[in-house]
Amino acid sequence: MMDKLTIRLIFGLLLMLGAVFPAYADDAQLFDKKTPSAPFLAVSDIHFNPFFSCSKLVVPCPLIKQLNAASAAQWENILAKYDAQKLPTYGDDANYALLKLALLAIQHESKEYSPKFIIIPGDFLAHNLQLNYKYYSGDLSSAGYQNFVKKEYQFLAFEMQHYWGNVPIYSAIGNNDSYRGNYNVVANGQFFTDLAQIWSPLIHNHFDSGKLFLTTFSTAGYYEVTVPGEVHHQIIVLNSVLFSKKAQGAAVDAMAQKQLVWLNERLHYAESHQQKVWLVFHIPAGIDAYKVAKDPLHRVVSFWLPAYTKTFQDIINNYPSVVEAVIVSHTHMDSFYLMHQATQKLPEIFIPSISLSNGNNPGFKIFSYNPRTFQLQNYIVYYLPLDKQSLQVNFSPWPLEYNFNSIYQLNCKNCLLSTGMQIITKEGTAATAYQHYFDLSSPTPQPINQGKWSPYYWCAINNITVDTYAACLKQNKA
């Protein structure tokens, strides 16, 4: 069993020997010049923590007192005075300094690539936000907390519009995104009504489905948009928190079922109108390999309730010519799964986090896709290696970590992401690369590179249901 250092050494040796193509390949290779290509950008799990500079010995916290008294438009100036000179460390959520660096890095790369849109698959709020608000503000009221959270979303929307301009932003609900705490969903509640008003201007290109946004999002946080200038390409954003066994709130099950019915209706419509679709949501469909690997008994843990996973898979399988990709986050890591359909393997691509709470470096992805077919062709990853002492709080462009096609399928012509993902086997250079880049080259230990890659992570790539994953574990028992 290899530990993290061993994997790093092996991967470095492979690079020198040419067995793996250079991780720092020219980022211009994002596009295949012989194939029609369009870019978009994806960032996730910001987990913005406004309490970072507060002291447990000084309560109420002066910063929070000022933020409560100010409008959301004034937050940037206030946060810049308290929280702009120190970056968080591994295990922390994003403070204002890291948020600002991420905003600037994405702004920098957006000028280079001109993404058609930006996808954010959820978790804008910090972990334990409600508990920390009560402690640092001294305000125990629900109304006070809700007002603070609403202003935080408004602040983040202001920041994204300021730094990213008029690029359409399509966001999903994460498990921390709530007025009532983690995994708490209130259908038709004030949270969705307020957030619909905050996020609606960020979409920009409402087209026919713009009316659907305010209607369905206000119900339970799901909606559909049309890609700018591509009337036959749809992005369906789901609230997958509803599918989690941790989901709380009245009528959660009924709303989850309603969302799946709606999804089936939208995919049926897309099929009948020759449309292509991407699905975007926060909590992935599949197995939580981290928990399985960490559990002494290695009990199988699904991200969703198994019944919802099965129904979802059945729906997707009914429309193999419609759904081209699934984009998720939640784990904070850089990885991918493959969903098996009748005629193809559908890529489920994880977007890494800005938050450091899971021990990873922060990062984001820029994708290229074929605007004719809506198929994903490639992506590149930019990251902030916080363990490098040369990096300061002052902005500089984030380094390129790797180019997917340069690592997994350099000599492939007219490639699709799913093609490169299917070459990965239990052992070999592709498996080593997957482990190496998983946590965005962070020095902190992860089970995947502590001897748990096989069978726990390896089996998760191709098996999203409990039964098929358990069978894979049995077959590949360590």
C-alpha positions in Angstrom: 0.0 0.0 0.0 1.4 3.4 -1.1 1.3 6.5 1.0 1.0 10.0 -0.3 4.8 10.6 -0.5 5.3 7.4 -2.4 2.6 8.3 -4.9 4.2 11.8 -5.3 7.6 10.3 -5.9 6.3 7.7 -8.4 4.4 10.3 -10.3 7.4 12.6 -10.4 9.5 9.7 -11.7 6.9 8.9 -14.4 6.9 12.5 -15.5 10.7 12.5 -15.9 10.6 9.2 -17.8 7.8 10.5 -20.1 5.4 7.7 -19.0 2.9 10.4 -18.0 2.6 13.6 -20.1 3.7 16.8 -18.4 1.3 18.2 -15.8 2.2 21.7 -16.7 1.3 21.4 -20.4 0.5 24.5 -22.3 -3.0 25.6 -21.2 -3.8 26.7 -24.7 -4.3 23.0 -25.4 -7.6 23.3 -23.7 -9.0 23.7 -27.3 -8.6 21.3 -30.2 -8.2 23.7 -33.1 -9.7 21.2 -35.5 -12.9 20.8 -33.5 -15.5 23.5 -32.7 -15.0 24.4 -29.1 -16.5 26.8 -26.5 -15.4 27.4 -22.9 -17.1 27.6 -19.6 -15.8 27.8 -16.0 -16.7 25.9 -12.9 -16.0 26.7 -9.2 -17.6 25.3 -6.1 -17.8 25.0 -2.3 -16.7 28.5 -1.5 -17.9 28.1 2.1 -17.3 31.8 2.9 -16.5 32.3 6.6 -17.1 35.9 7.7 -16.0 35.1 11.3 -12.4 34.2 10.4 -10.8 37.2 12.1 -13.0 37.2 15.1 -11.5 36.2 18.5 -13.3 33.8 20.9 -12.0 36.1 23.7 -13.7 39.2 22.3 -17.5 38.8 21.9 -19.5 40.2 20.5 -17.1 40.4 17.6 -16.6 44.0 16.3 -16.5 42.8 12.7 -19.9 41.0 13.0 -21.4 44.0 14.7 -20.4 46.2 11.8 -21.6 43.7 9.2 -24.9 43.5 10.9 -25.3 47.2 10.9 -24.2 47.6 7.3 -25.9 46.9 3.9 -24.5 44.0 1.8 -23.0 46.6 -0.5 -20.8 47.9 2.3 -19.5 44.5 3.4 -16.4 44.5 1.1 -15.0 47.6 2.6 -15.6 46.4 6.1 -14.1 42.9 5.5 -11.1 44.4 3.8 -10.2 46.2 7.0 -10.3 43.1 9.2 -9.7 40.1 7.0 -7.5 40.9 4.0 -4.0 40.1 5.3 -4.0 36.4 6.3 -4.9 33.3 4.4 -6.6 30.4 6.0 -4.8 27.1 6.6 -5.7 23.5 5.7 -8.9 22.6 7.5 -10.3 26.1 7.3 -13.1 27.5 5.2 -12.5 30.5 2.9 -12.0 33.9 4.5 -12.2 37.2 2.7 -8.6 37.1 1.7 -8.9 33.7 0.0 -12.3 34.7 -1.5 -10.7 37.8 -3.0 -7.8 35.8 -4.5 -10.3 33.3 -6.0 -12.4 36.1 -7.5 -9.4 37.7 -9.0 -8.0 34.4 -10.3 -11.2 33.6 -12.1 -11.4 37.2 -13.4 -7.9 36.8 -14.8 -8.6 33.5 -16.5 -12.0 34.7 -17.7 -10.3 37.5 -19.6 -8.1 34.9 -21.3 -10.8 32.4 -22.2 -14.1 34.4 -22.2 -16.3 31.6 -20.7 -19.8 31.6 -22.0 -21.1 30.9 -18.4 -19.9 29.9 -15.0 -21.3 27.0 -13.0 -21.2 26.9 -9.2 -22.6 23.6 -7.8 -23.3 24.9 -4.3 -22.2 25.4 -0.7 -21.7 29.2 -0.5 -22.0 29.3 3.3 -19.3 28.2 5.8 -19.6 25.2 8.0 -21.2 25.8 11.4 -22.3 29.3 10.3 -25.4 29.4 12.5 -23.5 28.3 15.6 -20.7 30.8 15.0 -23.2 33.6 14.3 -24.9 33.1 17.6 -21.5 33.1 19.4 -19.9 36.0 17.8 -22.9 38.2 17.4 -24.7 37.4 20.7 -27.9 37.4 18.6 -29.9 34.2 19.2 -32.9 35.2 17.1 -33.8 33.3 13.9 -34.7 36.6 12.2 -31.3 38.1 13.0 -29.5 35.1 11.5 -31.7 35.0 8.4 -31.0 38.7 7.8 -27.3 38.1 8.1 -27.3 35.1 5.8 -29.4 37.0 3.2 -26.8 39.8 3.2 -24.0 37.3 2.9 -25.6 35.9 -0.3 -26.1 39.5 -1.6 -22.5 40.3 -0.8 -21.3 37.2 -2.7 -23.5 38.2 -5.7 -22.2 41.7 -5.6 -18.6 40.4 -5.6 -19.2 37.9 -8.5 -20.8 40.6 -10.6 -18.1 43.1 -9.8 -15.2 40.8 -10.6 -16.7 38.5 -13.3 -18.9 41.0 -15.1 -21.9 39.9 -17.1 -20.9 36.3 -17.5 -24.1 34.2 -16.7 -23.8 32.3 -13.4 -25.7 29.1 -12.8 -25.7 28.0 -9.2 -27.0 25.0 -7.3 -28.1 24.6 -3.7 -25.6 22.9 -1.4 -26.3 21.2 1.9 -24.9 24.2 3.8 -27.1 26.7 1.8 -30.1 27.2 4.1 -31.6 29.6 6.7 -32.0 26.6 9.1 -28.7 24.8 9.1 -27.0 21.9 7.4 -29.2 19.7 5.1 -32.3 21.6 6.2 -34.7 22.2 3.3 -38.0 24.1 3.6 -40.0 23.7 0.4 -41.7 27.0 -0.6 -39.9 28.7 2.2 -38.5 32.2 2.6 -35.0 31.0 1.8 -35.8 30.0 -1.7 -37.9 33.1 -2.3 -35.1 35.4 -1.2 -32.3 33.5 -3.0 -34.4 33.4 -6.2 -34.4 37.2 -6.2 -30.6 37.4 -5.5 -29.6 34.8 -8.1 -32.0 35.7 -10.9 -30.0 38.7 -12.1 -26.9 36.5 -12.3 -28.5 34.3 -14.9 -28.7 37.0 -17.5 -29.9 34.8 -20.4 -33.4 33.9 -19.3 -34.7 33.0 -22.7 -37.9 30.8 -22.5 -36.8 29.0 -19.4 -36.2 32.2 -17.4 -39.8 32.2 -16.2 -39.3 28.7 -15.0 -36.4 29.8 -12.7 -38.5 32.0 -10.4 -41.2 29.4 -10.3 -39.4 26.1 -9.7 -36.4 27.6 -7.8 -38.8 29.3 -5.3 -40.4 25.9 -4.7 -37.3 23.9 -3.8 -34.2 25.2 -5.5 -34.2 23.5 -8.9 -34.5 25.1 -12.4 -33.6 24.9 -16.1 -31.7 27.4 -18.3 -30.9 27.6 -22.0 -27.2 28.0 -22.9 -26.6 31.5 -24.4 -26.9 31.4 -28.2 -27.6 27.6 -28.2 -31.3 27.1 -28.2 -31.0 23.3 -28.3 -28.8 23.0 -25.2 -30.2 23.0 -21.7 -28.7 23.0 -18.3 -30.9 21.5 -15.6 -29.9 22.4 -12.1 -31.2 20.1 -9.3 -31.4 20.4 -5.6 -29.8 17.0 -4.7 -29.8 17.8 -1.0 -33.4 16.5 -1.2 -32.0 13.1 -2.1 -29.6 12.8 0.9 -30.5 10.6 3.9 -29.4 13.6 6.0 -32.1 15.9 4.5 -34.4 17.5 7.1 -37.6 19.4 6.8 -41.3 19.0 6.3 -42.3 17.1 3.1 -38.7 16.5 2.0 -39.5 13.1 0.6 -42.6 14.4 -1.3 -40.5 17.3 -2.7 -37.7 14.9 -3.8 -40.2 12.8 -5.6 -41.7 15.9 -7.3 -38.3 17.0 -8.4 -37.6 13.6 -10.0 -41.0 13.7 -11.8 -40.1 17.2 -13.1 -36.7 16.0 -14.2 -38.2 13.2 -16.2 -40.7 15.6 -17.8 -37.9 18.0 -18.8 -35.8 15.2 -20.3 -38.8 13.9 -22.2 -39.4 17.4 -23.6 -35.7 17.7 -24.5 -35.8 14.4 -26.3 -38.9 15.3 -28.3 -37.3 18.7 -29.3 -33.8 17.3 -30.2 -32.2 19.1 -27.3 -29.1 18.1 -25.4 -28.8 18.5 -21.6 -26.3 18.8 -18.8 -27.3 18.1 -15.2 -25.8 20.2 -12.4 -26.2 19.5 -8.7 -24.2 19.6 -5.4 -24.3 16.2 -3.7 -23.2 13.6 -6.3 -25.0 10.4 -7.2 -22.8 7.6 -6.1 -20.8 6.1 -3.3 -19.0 8.1 -0.6 -15.6 6.4 -1.0 -14.0 8.6 1.7 -16.4 7.3 4.4 -16.2 3.7 3.2 -12.4 3.8 3.3 -12.3 5.5 6.7 -14.8 3.1 8.3 -13.1 0.2 10.1 -15.8 -2.2 8.8 -15.8 -0.5 5.3 -19.6 -0.3 5.3 -21.0 1.0 2.0 -22.3 4.6 2.2 -24.2 6.1 -0.6 -24.4 9.9 -1.0 -28.1 9.6 -1.7 -30.8 7.4 -0.3 -30.5 4.2 -2.5 -34.1 4.5 -3.8 -33.4 7.9 -5.2 -30.2 6.8 -6.8 -32.0 3.9 -8.5 -34.9 6.2 -9.7 -32.4 8.8 -11.0 -30.4 6.2 -12.8 -33.5 4.7 -14.4 -34.5 8.2 -15.6 -31.1 8.9 -17.0 -31.0 5.5 -18.7 -34.3 6.3 -20.5 -32.6 9.3 -22.3 -29.2 8.1 -23.4 -29.2 10.5 -26.4 -30.2 13.5 -24.3 -27.9 13.8 -21.2 -24.3 14.5 -22.1 -22.7 15.3 -18.7 -23.3 15.6 -15.0 -21.4 18.2 -13.0 -21.3 18.0 -9.1 -19.1 18.9 -6.2 -19.5 18.4 -2.4 -16.4 16.3 -1.7 -14.1 19.3 -2.3 -11.8 17.1 -4.4 -11.0 16.8 -8.0 -12.3 13.5 -9.4 -14.8 11.9 -11.7 -17.3 9.0 -11.8 -18.8 7.2 -14.8 -22.5 6.4 -15.0 -23.4 3.4 -17.1 -26.0 3.9 -19.7 -27.3 1.6 -22.4 -25.1 3.1 -25.2 -22.4 5.1 -23.4 -20.7 6.0 -20.1 -21.9 9.3 -18.8 -19.2 11.4 -17.1 -20.0 12.7 -13.6 -17.4 15.4 -13.0 -16.5 16.8 -9.5 -15.6 20.4 -9.2 -13.0 21.1 -6.4 -13.6 23.6 -3.7 -12.3 27.0 -2.7 -12.6 26.0 1.0 -9.7 24.2 2.6 -11.8 22.4 5.1 -11.2 18.9 3.7 -7.4 19.4 3.5 -7.2 20.1 -0.2 -5.7 23.1 -2.0 -8.3 25.5 -3.5 -8.9 25.3 -7.3 -11.3 25.7 -10.2 -11.8 24.2 -13.7 -12.1 25.6 -17.2 -13.8 23.3 -19.7 -14.1 23.2 -23.4 -17.2 21.6 -25.1 -18.4 21.2 -28.6 -21.2 23.8 -29.2 -22.7 21.5 -31.9 -23.0 18.3 -29.9 -22.9 19.7 -26.3 -20.2 17.1 -25.5 -17.4 17.9 -23.1 -13.9 17.8 -24.7 -11.3 18.8 -22.1 -10.7 20.7 -18.9 -7.8 22.4 -17.2 -7.3 23.0 -13.5 -6.0 26.1 -11.8 -5.1 25.8 -8.1 -3.5 27.7 -5.2 -0.8 25.6 -3.5 -0.9 27.1 -0.1 2.1 25.1 1.2 4.4 27.0 -1.1 5.9 29.8 1.0 6.4 32.1 -2.0 2.7 32.7 -2.4 1.5 35.8 -0.6 -1.9 37.3 0.0 -1.2 39.7 -2.9 -2.8 38.4 -6.1 -0.8 36.6 -8.8 -2.3 34.3 -11.4 -3.0 30.8 -10.0 -0.7 28.1 -11.4 -2.0 25.6 -13.9 -2.0 22.2 -12.2 -2.8 20.0 -15.2 -4.6 19.6 -18.5 -6.9 16.6 -18.6 -6.2 15.6 -22.2 -2.4 16.1 -21.7 -2.5 13.5 -18.9 -5.1 11.0 -20.0 -5.3 11.1 -23.8 -2.7 13.4 -25.4 -2.6 11.6 -28.8 -6.4 11.2 -29.1 -8.1 13.2 -31.9 -11.5 14.8 -31.5 -11.5 13.5 -28.0 -14.3 13.5 -25.4 -13.8 13.6 -21.7 -15.6 10.4 -21.2 -13.1 8.7 -23.6 -10.2 9.7 -21.4 -12.0 8.7 -18.2 -12.7 5.2 -19.5 -9.0 4.4 -19.9 -8.4 4.4 -16.1 -7.7 1.0 -14.7 -7.0 -0.2 -11.1 -3.3 0.2 -11.7 -1.1 2.1 -14.1 -0.2 5.7 -15.0 -3.8 6.9 -15.2 -4.6 5.5 -11.8 -1.5 7.2 -10.4 -2.5 10.5 -12.0 -6.0 10.3 -10.5 -4.6 9.9 -7.0 -1.9 12.5 -7.5 -4.4 15.3 -8.5 -7.3 14.2 -6.3 -6.7 16.8 -3.6 -5.1 19.4 -5.9 -1.5 18.5 -4.9 -2.1 19.2 -1.2 0.5 18.0 1.3 -2.3 16.8 3.7 -3.0 13.1 3.9 -6.1 11.6 2.2 -7.2 7.9 2.4 -6.9 7.7 -1.4 -3.2 8.0 -1.2 -2.8 6.1 2.1 -3.4 2.6 0.6 -7.2 3.1 0.1 -7.2 3.7 -3.6 -8.0 0.1 -4.3 -10.7 -1.1 -3.9 -12.6 1.7 -2.2 -12.0 4.7 -4.5 -11.4 2.6 -7.6 -14.7 0.8 -7.3 -16.6 4.1 -6.8 -15.6 5.4 -10.2 -17.7 2.8 -12.1 -20.3 1.8 -9.5 -22.8 4.4 -8.3 -25.3 2.0 -6.6 -24.8 0.2 -3.3 -25.2 -3.2 -4.9 -22.8 -2.8 -7.7 -20.2 -1.1 -5.5 -20.4 -3.9 -2.9 -19.9 -6.5 -5.6 -16.9 -4.6 -6.8 -15.4 -4.5 -3.3 -15.9 -8.2 -3.0 -14.3 -8.9 -6.3 -11.3 -6.6 -5.6 -11.0 -7.2 -1.9 -7.8 -5.7 -0.6 
